[in-house]
Amino acid sequence: MSQTAGKQKSSAQGEIVAHKMNKTAVVKVVTRKSHPKYRKHFTVTKKYKAHDEKNEYQVGDTVEIESSRPISREKRWKIVKKIK
């Protein structure tokens, strides 16, 4: 039997807006959507709590996050790398 490939991990880019918790950063992800009927474009902002193992990222950094197994009650994302 061959190994089954697991679920593909989703990823997103965002800016760190808070880093007051130990090993946790709040990342704001902004996406642009369009209304299906009226075709008006609008921005949707979502905040994710992401795991930062070494506390190496600061507020204002642009980072890439990736989904992972549940780490705590609200954390389901990990910070992969710093973009800016």
C-alpha positions in Angstrom: 0.0 0.0 0.0 1.2 3.5 -0.8 1.1 6.2 1.7 -1.9 8.6 1.4 -1.0 12.2 1.0 -2.6 14.2 3.8 -4.8 17.2 3.5 -3.1 20.1 1.7 -2.2 22.9 4.1 -3.7 26.3 3.3 -1.5 29.3 3.6 -2.0 33.1 3.8 0.0 36.3 4.1 -0.7 38.9 6.7 0.7 41.5 9.1 1.3 40.9 12.8 -0.9 43.3 14.8 -0.4 42.0 18.3 2.3 39.9 20.1 1.4 40.1 23.7 1.0 36.4 24.4 3.8 34.0 24.8 4.6 32.1 21.6 1.5 33.5 19.9 1.0 36.3 17.4 -2.2 37.8 16.0 -1.9 38.0 12.2 -4.3 40.2 10.2 -5.1 38.8 6.7 -6.7 41.1 4.2 -8.5 39.7 1.1 -10.4 41.4 -1.6 -13.7 39.9 -2.7 -16.4 40.8 -5.1 -20.2 40.7 -4.5 -21.7 37.9 -6.7 -24.7 39.9 -7.9 -23.6 43.6 -7.8 -19.9 43.0 -8.6 -18.7 45.6 -6.1 -15.3 44.9 -4.7 -14.7 45.1 -1.0 -12.0 44.1 1.5 -12.5 41.4 4.1 -10.2 41.4 7.2 -9.7 38.3 9.3 -7.5 37.9 12.4 -5.8 34.5 13.1 -3.8 33.5 16.2 -0.6 31.9 14.9 2.1 30.0 16.7 5.5 31.6 17.0 7.8 29.1 18.6 10.8 31.4 19.3 9.0 34.7 19.8 11.2 36.1 16.9 8.6 38.2 15.0 7.5 41.7 16.0 4.4 43.8 15.5 4.4 45.2 12.0 6.2 42.3 10.3 4.6 40.8 7.2 4.6 37.0 7.5 3.3 33.9 5.8 1.2 31.6 7.9 0.2 28.0 7.3 -2.6 25.8 8.7 -1.6 23.1 11.2 -3.1 20.8 13.8 -4.8 22.5 16.7 -2.2 23.8 19.1 -4.7 25.4 21.6 -8.3 26.3 21.7 -7.9 29.1 19.1 -4.5 28.5 17.5 -4.7 26.5 14.2 -2.0 28.4 12.3 1.9 28.5 12.4 4.1 31.3 11.2 6.3 29.9 8.4 8.5 32.8 7.4 9.0 36.6 7.5 8.3 38.3 4.2 9.1 41.9 5.1 
